[in-house]
Amino acid sequence: GYMGGLDLARDWVELGEGLVQGLVMINCIGAKVQGLDSHAFFRGASRGIAGSAISGAVRRQVNMFQSIIRENQSKIKIIAVGGISSGKDVSDYLELDVEGVQIATAAMLDPLWAVKVKVKLKEANNTD
């Protein structure tokens, strides 16, 4: 889930040390959905928002947790999930030193997503 607060994130890392091997963040964020005219969808109830709409929030949270993990010299690993829709997104997360990257929405929208990314990466490596 999404944790906006630094204190809560610190608690998770400190309490998880020795108990968990990793944390996965973030599959979706609960939010109320409304149209451009401010009309509430789903009778005003929160729904899980995923995909590119949460990319910025995922990056902020991963950065926050990675910073805390380094400060505490924790062994907890991070797997990034959410808002990943390109090979560049994958590379960007791997540069943040995450243990792995999980793709969900992009693969549901395009079942050949991974194949296309692999071809693009191979082409890019062949031009070097």
Sequence and secondary structure as in RCSB ss.txt:
>XXXX:A:sequence
GYMGGLDLARDWVELGEGLVQGLVMINCIGAKVQGLDSHAFFRGASRGIAGSAISGAVRRQVNMFQSIIRENQSK
IKIIAVGGISSGKDVSDYLELDVEGVQIATAAMLDPLWAVKVKVKLKEANNTD
>XXXX:A:secstr
     HHHHHHHHHHHTTT SEEEE S EEEE B TT  BSGGG EEEE GGGGHHHHHHHHHHHHHHHHHHT  
 EEEEESS  SHHHHHHHHHTT SEEE  HHHHH TTHHHHHHHHHHHHHHT 
